Amino acid sequence: MIKDIIFQIKSSFYQIKFNRKKELNKRLKDSFGKLKDDSFDFDSIQKYFRRNDNSKAYQVLSDKTCSDLDFDDLFIFLDRTNSKVGQQYFYNNLRTIKVNKRQTKLNEEIITEFSENRELRISVQKKLETLKHKDAYYISSLFQEEQLNPPKWFIVIKLLSFASLVSLVLAFFNPIFFIVLLCVFCVNFVVHYWNKNNLAQYVGSIPQLLRLNSVASHLFAHSLFKKLNPDLPKSIKLINGVKNRMSFFSLEAKLQGEFEIIAWFIFEIFKTMFLIEPLLLFGFLKRLDSKRGEIESIFKFVGHIDMLISLASLRNGIETFCLPIINDEDKILAKDISHPLIFNCTTNSIDITEKSILLTGSNMSGKTSFIRGIGLNVITGLTINTCFAKSMTFPLLKVFSAIRISDDLMNDKSYYFEEVLTIKEMLKESENGNKNLFLLDEIFKGTNTVERISAGKSVLSALIKNSNKVLVSTHDIELTDMLSDEYELFHFSETVNDNNIGFDYKLKEGKLKKRNAIRILEINGYPKEVVKGAMEIAKELDKTYLAKYTTEHKVDKE
């Protein structure tokens, strides 16, 4: 009878375990190629990037450029990682442009394996999912932040622990020592709970480090992954050397997490009596501090593999992508390129060769989205070797932008002043000896027409020097005439019918000739006298500009 009950319990347990495993396999299989259904805590995701030493990178994308190009939204679209470690690593990789052809080749080899070998991919994803808890975000703090130092009076903690042990032993021979033990316990109680704040910083991260080390050990068994870091076993072995001490923190986390009240109470009495927590904590941190490099190596190894699975999933879920051709030619060639964040985006093709690009067109016609699309594709091409186009060729570039600018009221800076400072940095970067891509939208729109056009022409002529490429949009038709020898002119246009405005979002050669701004006022019900007055003024201004331009052009020729 009892054997039957035990058998049924075991059968039920194994059945539940089997069902969970089956559900996990199905979920991982079905989610491949799809957007992640998850929330994004960017404060935690950015922790590793913000503290990482990226000084050797070719470029670290600035917060300004990331804001201009909607970088957070891009990351949400690209990220298909299974662990918090992979998510942090992927974010850092996307913000830092590096040059390593050998690494890129190996990455593609692993991505191809993940795409074709579903069994391998799912087995790796299962391991990575053990690092899905939010506490895994704090693993990076173990090698990036300064660890707690023991207090100057740490010797007192050792003496109190020893006093408890001696009192407990002597109490069996003389009951008076039970009173001594009680007095020491009261002092230890205060010290024990003083240390709780210190312990709280590590109760989450240290157990996750144990899991990370276990995952790395499992993944390294695959011959293809060994190429990522052949020396990884040394790091795994050194971390395993402090595994027993780390297990203590795992037990602490488990007891708190599962509310095992009785076991927790007995364990807490024992720890308080002998001050186990502060002794183990500060001793462990001292040993851990000397293993920062090993922890980081394991972190990068696991994060890199997770990132590559994410890229395999990304490519599986999009209709069109290409591996970019990155060479030394001063050309940006893109065929059927799209903005990755625009659903059913209209594609365009462009060849940026000898001249940079000046775009005209009305609001909402697609100018800024096109500029952002080029910038994002260059970034993803350089960082994850993936472009959202049929083909794309460009040189190694640094990317800078002046698209989304706003007043900084806290620091008493106007819109125009913010724009001046941003473009000043661009001018400085244009002379740094590197090839740069500058993205600008409506240059100097924070000031009057005459000075905007004058300053804009001068700045745009300066930025294209030294093999730099510029994509800039403008509403100032005057700039298209002034810069026609230095910039290729393109435009986006709309069609205005009786009561409708239509956009085809297709890039067209030449400058915009049709102007529909006043017509749009009319179809939106503006008073007839306002519309009529605007049209008459526009005609007079056109005549004045035409006469002035013809005279100046004639003088220039002479």
C-alpha positions as CSV (number, residue, x, y, z in Angstrom):
1,M,0.0,0.0,0.0
2,I,2.7,2.5,1.0
3,K,4.9,1.4,-1.9
4,D,2.0,2.1,-4.3
5,I,1.5,5.6,-2.8
6,I,5.2,6.3,-3.1
7,F,5.2,5.0,-6.7
8,Q,2.2,7.3,-7.5
9,I,3.9,10.3,-6.0
10,K,7.1,9.6,-7.9
11,S,5.1,9.1,-11.2
12,S,3.2,12.3,-10.7
13,F,6.5,14.2,-10.0
14,Y,8.2,12.8,-13.1
15,Q,5.0,13.5,-15.2
16,I,5.0,17.2,-14.0
17,K,8.7,17.4,-14.7
18,F,8.2,15.9,-18.2
19,N,5.3,18.3,-19.0
20,R,7.3,21.3,-17.9
21,K,10.2,20.2,-20.1
22,K,7.9,19.7,-23.0
23,E,6.3,23.1,-22.6
24,L,9.8,24.8,-22.4
25,N,10.9,23.1,-25.6
26,K,7.7,24.2,-27.3
27,R,8.1,27.8,-26.1
28,L,11.7,28.0,-27.2
29,K,10.9,26.5,-30.5
30,D,7.9,28.8,-31.2
31,S,9.7,31.9,-30.0
32,F,12.6,31.6,-32.4
33,G,12.4,34.5,-34.9
34,K,9.9,36.4,-32.9
35,L,10.0,39.6,-30.8
36,K,10.7,39.1,-27.1
37,D,7.5,39.3,-25.0
38,D,9.1,40.9,-22.0
39,S,9.6,44.3,-20.2
40,F,12.9,46.1,-20.6
41,D,14.6,47.6,-17.5
42,F,17.1,49.8,-19.3
43,D,18.7,51.1,-16.1
44,S,19.7,47.5,-15.3
45,I,20.4,46.6,-18.9
46,Q,22.9,49.5,-19.2
47,K,24.8,48.7,-16.0
48,Y,27.5,46.7,-17.7
49,F,27.9,49.2,-20.5
50,R,28.1,52.3,-18.3
51,R,30.9,50.8,-16.2
52,N,32.7,48.9,-18.9
53,D,36.1,50.1,-20.2
54,N,35.4,50.6,-23.9
55,S,38.4,52.8,-24.5
56,K,39.8,50.4,-27.1
57,A,36.6,50.5,-29.2
58,Y,36.7,52.3,-32.5
59,Q,33.7,54.3,-31.4
60,V,31.3,54.3,-28.4
61,L,28.0,55.7,-29.5
62,S,27.1,58.8,-27.6
63,D,23.8,59.2,-25.6
64,K,23.0,62.0,-28.0
65,T,23.3,59.8,-31.1
66,C,21.3,57.0,-29.4
67,S,18.5,59.4,-28.6
68,D,18.4,60.8,-32.1
69,L,18.2,57.3,-33.6
70,D,15.7,55.8,-31.1
71,F,18.3,53.4,-29.9
72,D,16.3,51.9,-27.1
73,D,13.5,51.0,-29.5
74,L,16.1,49.5,-31.8
75,F,17.4,47.3,-29.0
76,I,13.9,46.1,-28.1
77,F,13.5,45.0,-31.7
78,L,16.8,43.3,-31.9
79,D,17.0,41.7,-28.5
80,R,16.0,38.0,-28.5
81,T,18.4,36.9,-25.7
82,N,17.5,34.4,-23.0
83,S,19.5,35.6,-20.1
84,K,20.1,38.9,-18.3
85,V,23.8,38.4,-18.8
86,G,23.3,38.1,-22.6
87,Q,21.0,41.1,-22.6
88,Q,23.6,43.3,-20.9
89,Y,26.4,42.0,-23.1
90,F,24.3,42.5,-26.3
91,Y,23.5,46.1,-25.4
92,N,27.2,46.9,-24.7
93,N,28.1,45.3,-28.1
94,L,25.5,47.4,-29.9
95,R,26.8,50.6,-28.4
96,T,30.5,50.0,-29.2
97,I,31.9,49.8,-32.8
98,K,34.9,47.5,-32.9
99,V,37.1,46.1,-35.7
100,N,37.8,42.4,-35.6
101,K,37.3,40.5,-38.9
102,R,38.4,37.2,-37.3
103,Q,35.8,37.5,-34.5
104,T,33.1,38.4,-37.1
105,K,33.9,35.3,-39.1
106,L,33.7,33.1,-36.0
107,N,30.4,34.8,-35.1
108,E,28.9,34.0,-38.4
109,E,30.0,30.3,-38.1
110,I,28.2,30.0,-34.7
111,I,25.1,31.9,-35.9
112,T,24.8,29.5,-38.9
113,E,25.1,26.5,-36.5
114,F,22.3,27.9,-34.3
115,S,20.1,28.6,-37.3
116,E,20.5,25.1,-38.7
117,N,20.9,23.0,-35.5
118,R,17.6,23.4,-33.6
119,E,18.5,20.7,-31.0
120,L,21.8,22.5,-30.1
121,R,20.1,25.9,-30.0
122,I,17.3,24.8,-27.7
123,S,19.7,23.0,-25.3
124,V,21.8,26.1,-25.1
125,Q,18.8,28.3,-24.5
126,K,17.6,26.1,-21.7
127,K,20.9,26.6,-19.9
128,L,20.8,30.3,-20.6
129,E,17.3,30.6,-19.1
130,T,18.7,29.7,-15.7
131,L,20.2,33.2,-15.8
132,K,16.8,34.9,-16.5
133,H,16.2,36.1,-13.0
134,K,16.6,39.9,-12.5
135,D,19.4,39.2,-9.9
136,A,21.6,38.2,-12.8
137,Y,21.8,41.9,-13.7
138,Y,24.1,42.3,-10.7
139,I,26.7,39.8,-11.6
140,S,28.7,42.5,-13.5
141,S,29.0,44.5,-10.3
142,L,31.1,41.7,-8.8
143,F,34.0,42.6,-11.3
144,Q,33.1,46.2,-12.1
145,E,32.5,47.7,-8.7
146,E,34.7,48.1,-5.6
147,Q,33.9,45.4,-3.1
148,L,33.2,46.1,0.6
149,N,36.2,46.3,2.8
150,P,36.0,44.9,6.4
151,P,35.6,47.5,9.1
152,K,38.7,48.5,11.0
153,W,37.4,46.7,14.1
154,F,37.0,43.4,12.2
155,I,39.3,41.7,14.8
156,V,36.5,42.2,17.3
157,I,34.1,40.1,15.2
158,K,36.7,37.3,15.2
159,L,37.1,37.6,19.0
160,L,33.3,37.5,19.6
161,S,32.9,34.5,17.4
162,F,35.7,32.7,19.3
163,A,34.2,33.8,22.6
164,S,30.8,32.2,21.7
165,L,32.5,28.9,20.8
166,V,34.5,28.8,24.0
167,S,31.5,29.7,26.2
168,L,29.3,27.1,24.5
169,V,31.9,24.4,25.2
170,L,32.6,25.5,28.8
171,A,28.9,25.7,29.5
172,F,28.7,21.9,29.5
173,F,31.2,21.9,32.4
174,N,30.0,25.0,34.3
175,P,26.5,26.4,33.9
176,I,27.8,29.9,34.6
177,F,29.1,30.0,31.1
178,F,25.6,29.8,29.8
179,I,25.1,33.3,31.2
180,V,28.4,34.4,29.5
181,L,27.2,32.8,26.2
182,L,23.9,34.7,26.5
183,C,25.7,38.0,27.0
184,V,28.0,37.4,24.1
185,F,25.0,36.3,22.0
186,C,23.3,39.7,22.6
187,V,26.4,41.6,21.4
188,N,26.7,39.2,18.4
189,F,23.0,39.8,17.6
190,V,23.7,43.5,17.1
191,V,26.8,42.9,15.0
192,H,24.9,40.2,12.9
193,Y,22.1,42.5,12.0
194,W,24.5,45.4,11.4
195,N,26.0,43.2,8.7
196,K,22.6,42.4,7.0
197,N,22.9,45.6,4.9
198,N,26.3,44.4,3.7
199,L,25.0,41.0,2.9
200,A,21.9,42.2,1.1
201,Q,24.2,43.6,-1.7
202,Y,25.4,40.0,-2.5
203,V,22.6,37.6,-1.6
204,G,21.3,38.1,-5.2
205,S,24.5,38.4,-7.3
206,I,26.7,35.7,-5.8
207,P,24.2,32.8,-6.3
208,Q,23.8,34.0,-9.8
209,L,27.6,33.9,-10.3
210,L,27.4,30.2,-9.3
211,R,24.9,29.6,-12.0
212,L,26.9,31.6,-14.5
213,N,29.9,29.4,-13.8
214,S,27.9,26.3,-14.2
215,V,26.4,27.5,-17.5
216,A,29.8,28.4,-18.9
217,S,31.2,25.0,-17.9
218,H,28.3,23.3,-19.8
219,L,28.6,25.5,-22.9
220,F,32.4,25.1,-23.1
221,A,31.9,21.4,-23.7
222,H,30.8,22.2,-27.3
223,S,33.8,22.3,-29.6
224,L,32.6,25.3,-31.6
225,F,32.2,27.5,-28.5
226,K,35.7,26.7,-27.3
227,K,37.0,28.9,-30.1
228,L,35.5,32.0,-28.4
229,N,37.9,31.6,-25.4
230,P,40.2,28.6,-25.3
231,D,41.5,29.6,-21.9
232,L,38.1,29.7,-20.2
233,P,38.6,26.5,-18.2
234,K,41.2,28.3,-16.1
235,S,38.7,30.9,-15.1
236,I,36.0,28.3,-14.4
237,K,38.4,26.4,-12.2
238,L,39.3,29.4,-10.1
239,I,35.7,30.4,-9.5
240,N,35.0,26.8,-8.6
241,G,37.7,27.2,-6.0
242,V,35.4,29.5,-3.9
243,K,32.3,27.5,-4.7
244,N,31.8,26.2,-1.2
245,R,31.8,29.7,0.3
246,M,29.4,30.9,-2.4
247,S,27.0,28.0,-1.7
248,F,26.4,29.6,1.7
249,F,24.9,32.7,-0.1
250,S,22.8,30.4,-2.2
251,L,21.3,28.7,0.9
252,E,20.6,32.1,2.4
253,A,18.7,33.2,-0.8
254,K,16.8,30.0,-1.0
255,L,15.6,30.1,2.6
256,Q,14.5,33.7,2.3
257,G,12.8,33.0,-1.0
258,E,10.8,30.0,0.1
259,F,9.9,31.1,3.5
260,E,11.1,28.0,5.3
261,I,10.5,29.7,8.6
262,I,11.6,26.9,11.0
263,A,14.8,26.1,9.1
264,W,15.5,29.8,8.7
265,F,15.1,30.5,12.4
266,I,17.5,27.7,13.5
267,F,20.0,28.7,10.8
268,E,19.7,32.3,11.9
269,I,20.4,31.5,15.6
270,F,23.5,29.5,14.5
271,K,24.8,32.3,12.3
272,T,24.2,34.9,15.0
273,M,25.9,33.0,17.7
274,F,29.1,32.5,15.8
275,L,28.9,35.6,13.5
276,I,29.1,33.3,10.4
277,E,27.8,35.9,8.0
278,P,30.4,38.7,8.5
279,L,33.2,36.2,8.8
280,L,32.3,34.4,5.6
281,L,31.3,37.6,3.7
282,F,34.4,39.6,4.1
283,G,36.7,36.6,3.7
284,F,34.9,35.7,0.5
285,L,34.9,39.2,-0.9
286,K,38.7,39.4,-0.3
287,R,39.2,36.2,-2.4
288,L,36.6,37.3,-5.0
289,D,38.3,40.7,-5.5
290,S,41.4,38.9,-6.9
291,K,39.2,37.1,-9.4
292,R,37.6,40.0,-11.3
293,G,39.3,39.1,-14.6
294,E,38.1,35.5,-14.4
295,I,34.5,36.5,-13.6
296,E,34.5,39.0,-16.5
297,S,35.8,36.3,-18.9
298,I,33.0,33.9,-18.0
299,F,30.5,36.8,-18.2
300,K,31.6,37.7,-21.7
301,F,31.7,34.0,-22.9
302,V,28.1,33.3,-21.8
303,G,26.9,36.7,-22.9
304,H,28.5,36.4,-26.3
305,I,26.8,33.0,-27.0
306,D,23.5,34.4,-25.9
307,M,23.9,37.4,-28.2
308,L,24.7,35.1,-31.2
309,I,21.5,33.0,-30.6
310,S,19.6,36.4,-30.5
311,L,21.1,37.3,-33.9
312,A,20.2,33.9,-35.3
313,S,16.6,34.5,-34.1
314,L,16.5,38.0,-35.5
315,R,17.6,37.0,-38.9
316,N,15.1,34.1,-38.9
317,G,12.3,36.5,-38.2
318,I,12.9,39.2,-40.8
319,E,12.2,39.0,-44.5
320,T,15.2,40.9,-45.8
321,F,18.7,41.3,-44.4
322,C,22.2,41.2,-45.7
323,L,25.8,40.9,-44.4
324,P,27.4,44.2,-45.2
325,I,30.6,44.6,-47.3
326,I,32.9,46.9,-45.3
327,N,35.9,48.1,-47.3
328,D,38.2,51.1,-47.7
329,E,36.3,52.9,-50.5
330,D,34.7,56.2,-49.7
331,K,31.2,55.0,-50.8
332,I,28.0,54.1,-49.1
333,L,25.9,51.9,-51.4
334,A,22.5,50.6,-50.3
335,K,20.0,48.6,-52.3
336,D,16.4,48.4,-51.0
337,I,17.3,49.6,-47.6
338,S,14.7,50.0,-44.9
339,H,14.3,51.5,-41.5
340,P,14.2,48.5,-39.1
341,L,11.7,50.0,-36.8
342,I,9.0,50.9,-39.4
343,F,6.6,48.1,-40.1
344,N,6.2,47.4,-43.8
345,C,8.8,50.1,-44.5
346,T,9.0,51.5,-48.0
347,T,12.5,50.6,-49.3
348,N,14.9,52.9,-51.1
349,S,18.2,52.6,-52.8
350,I,21.0,55.1,-52.8
351,D,24.6,55.5,-53.9
352,I,26.6,58.0,-51.9
353,T,29.9,58.3,-53.8
354,E,31.8,61.5,-54.4
355,K,29.2,63.8,-52.9
356,S,27.1,63.8,-49.7
357,I,23.3,64.0,-49.7
358,L,21.0,67.0,-49.2
359,L,17.4,66.1,-48.8
360,T,14.3,68.3,-49.3
361,G,10.7,67.6,-48.7
362,S,7.7,68.4,-46.5
363,N,7.2,67.2,-43.0
364,M,6.1,63.5,-42.8
365,S,7.3,62.8,-46.3
366,G,10.1,60.5,-45.0
367,K,13.2,62.6,-44.9
368,T,14.2,62.1,-41.3
369,S,13.2,58.4,-41.3
370,F,15.4,57.9,-44.3
371,I,18.4,59.6,-42.6
372,R,17.8,57.6,-39.4
373,G,17.5,54.4,-41.4
374,I,20.9,54.9,-43.1
375,G,22.5,55.6,-39.7
376,L,20.9,52.6,-38.0
377,N,21.9,50.3,-40.8
378,V,25.5,51.5,-40.7
379,I,25.5,50.9,-36.9
380,T,24.0,47.4,-37.0
381,G,26.3,46.6,-39.9
382,L,29.4,47.5,-37.9
383,T,28.3,46.0,-34.6
384,I,26.2,42.9,-35.4
385,N,27.2,42.4,-39.1
386,T,23.5,42.7,-40.1
387,C,21.9,45.3,-42.4
388,F,18.2,45.6,-43.2
389,A,18.7,45.8,-47.0
390,K,19.2,43.6,-50.0
391,S,22.9,44.7,-50.1
392,M,25.0,47.4,-48.4
393,T,28.5,48.5,-48.8
394,F,30.3,51.2,-46.8
395,P,33.7,51.9,-45.2
396,L,34.5,51.9,-41.5
397,L,32.7,54.9,-40.2
398,K,32.0,56.8,-37.0
399,V,28.4,58.0,-36.7
400,F,27.4,61.3,-35.3
401,S,24.0,63.0,-35.4
402,A,22.1,66.3,-34.8
403,I,18.5,65.3,-35.2
404,R,16.5,65.5,-32.0
405,I,17.5,68.6,-30.1
406,S,15.6,70.3,-27.3
407,D,16.0,73.1,-24.9
408,D,18.0,72.4,-21.7
409,L,16.1,74.5,-19.3
410,M,17.8,73.1,-16.2
411,N,21.1,74.4,-17.5
412,D,19.6,77.5,-19.1
413,K,20.5,76.5,-22.7
414,S,18.2,77.4,-25.5
415,Y,17.4,75.1,-28.5
416,Y,19.7,77.1,-30.7
417,F,22.6,77.0,-28.2
418,E,22.2,73.2,-27.8
419,E,22.3,72.8,-31.6
420,V,25.4,75.1,-31.8
421,L,27.3,72.9,-29.3
422,T,26.3,69.6,-31.0
423,I,27.4,70.8,-34.5
424,K,30.6,72.2,-33.0
425,E,31.5,68.7,-31.8
426,M,30.8,67.4,-35.4
427,L,33.1,70.0,-36.9
428,K,35.8,68.9,-34.4
429,E,35.2,65.2,-35.3
430,S,35.3,66.0,-39.0
431,E,39.1,66.7,-38.6
432,N,40.0,63.7,-36.5
433,G,41.4,61.7,-39.4
434,N,38.7,59.1,-39.4
435,K,35.9,58.6,-41.9
436,N,32.7,59.9,-40.4
437,L,29.0,59.8,-41.1
438,F,27.1,63.0,-40.1
439,L,23.3,62.9,-39.8
440,L,21.5,66.3,-39.6
441,D,17.9,67.3,-39.7
442,E,16.9,70.9,-40.4
443,I,20.3,72.5,-39.5
444,F,20.1,75.6,-37.4
445,K,16.3,75.7,-37.4
446,G,16.5,77.5,-34.1
447,T,17.4,80.9,-35.6
448,N,16.3,83.4,-38.3
449,T,16.3,82.6,-42.0
450,V,19.2,84.7,-43.2
451,E,21.6,83.5,-40.5
452,R,20.3,79.9,-40.7
453,I,21.1,79.6,-44.4
454,S,24.4,81.4,-44.1
455,A,25.7,79.3,-41.2
456,G,24.2,76.2,-42.6
457,K,25.9,76.5,-46.0
458,S,29.3,77.2,-44.3
459,V,29.0,74.3,-41.8
460,L,27.8,71.8,-44.5
461,S,30.7,72.7,-46.7
462,A,33.1,72.2,-43.9
463,L,31.7,68.8,-42.8
464,I,32.2,67.1,-46.1
465,K,36.0,67.6,-46.1
466,N,38.4,64.7,-45.2
467,S,36.3,62.0,-46.9
468,N,33.3,62.5,-44.5
469,K,29.8,61.7,-45.6
470,V,26.8,63.9,-44.7
471,L,23.1,63.3,-44.9
472,V,21.2,66.4,-44.1
473,S,17.6,67.5,-44.6
474,T,16.3,71.1,-45.1
475,H,13.3,73.1,-45.9
476,D,15.5,75.9,-47.2
477,I,15.5,75.7,-51.0
478,E,18.3,78.4,-51.0
479,L,20.7,75.8,-49.6
480,T,20.0,73.4,-52.5
481,D,21.2,76.1,-54.9
482,M,24.3,77.1,-52.8
483,L,25.4,73.5,-52.2
484,S,24.6,71.9,-55.6
485,D,28.3,71.5,-56.5
486,E,29.1,69.8,-53.2
487,Y,26.0,67.7,-52.5
488,E,23.8,65.4,-54.5
489,L,20.2,66.7,-54.3
490,F,17.3,64.3,-53.5
491,H,13.8,64.9,-52.2
492,F,10.7,63.2,-50.9
493,S,7.3,64.5,-52.0
494,E,3.6,64.1,-51.4
495,T,0.5,64.4,-53.5
496,V,-2.3,66.7,-52.5
497,N,-5.8,66.0,-53.9
498,D,-9.0,67.7,-53.0
499,N,-9.1,66.7,-49.4
500,N,-6.3,64.3,-49.1
501,I,-2.5,64.2,-48.6
502,G,-0.7,61.1,-49.8
503,F,3.0,60.0,-49.3
504,D,4.8,57.4,-51.3
505,Y,8.0,57.7,-49.2
506,K,10.2,57.1,-52.3
507,L,13.5,58.9,-52.7
508,K,13.6,61.0,-55.8
509,E,16.5,62.7,-57.5
510,G,16.9,66.5,-57.6
511,K,15.5,69.2,-55.4
512,L,11.8,69.6,-54.4
513,K,10.1,71.8,-57.0
514,K,6.4,71.5,-55.9
515,R,5.5,73.2,-52.7
516,N,2.3,72.2,-51.0
517,A,2.5,73.7,-47.6
518,I,-0.1,76.5,-48.3
519,R,-2.3,74.0,-50.2
520,I,-2.3,71.8,-47.1
521,L,-3.6,74.9,-45.1
522,E,-6.4,75.2,-47.6
523,I,-7.6,71.6,-47.4
524,N,-7.5,71.8,-43.6
525,G,-10.1,74.5,-43.6
526,Y,-8.0,77.7,-43.1
527,P,-9.9,80.9,-43.9
528,K,-9.8,81.7,-47.6
529,E,-8.3,85.2,-47.0
530,V,-5.4,83.7,-45.1
531,V,-4.7,81.1,-47.8
532,K,-5.0,83.7,-50.6
533,G,-2.7,86.2,-48.7
534,A,-0.1,83.5,-48.1
535,M,-0.1,82.5,-51.8
536,E,0.4,86.1,-52.9
537,I,3.3,86.7,-50.5
538,A,4.9,83.5,-51.6
539,K,4.8,84.6,-55.3
540,E,6.4,87.9,-54.4
541,L,9.2,86.2,-52.4
542,D,9.9,83.8,-55.2
543,K,10.3,86.7,-57.6
544,T,12.6,88.5,-55.3
545,Y,14.7,85.4,-54.6
546,L,14.9,84.5,-58.3
547,A,16.1,88.0,-59.3
548,K,18.7,88.0,-56.5
549,Y,19.9,84.5,-57.3
550,T,20.2,85.3,-61.0
551,T,22.2,88.4,-60.4
552,E,24.6,86.7,-57.9
553,H,25.1,83.7,-60.2
554,K,25.9,86.1,-63.1
555,V,28.5,87.9,-61.0
556,D,30.1,84.6,-59.9
557,K,30.5,83.5,-63.5
558,E,32.1,86.8,-64.5
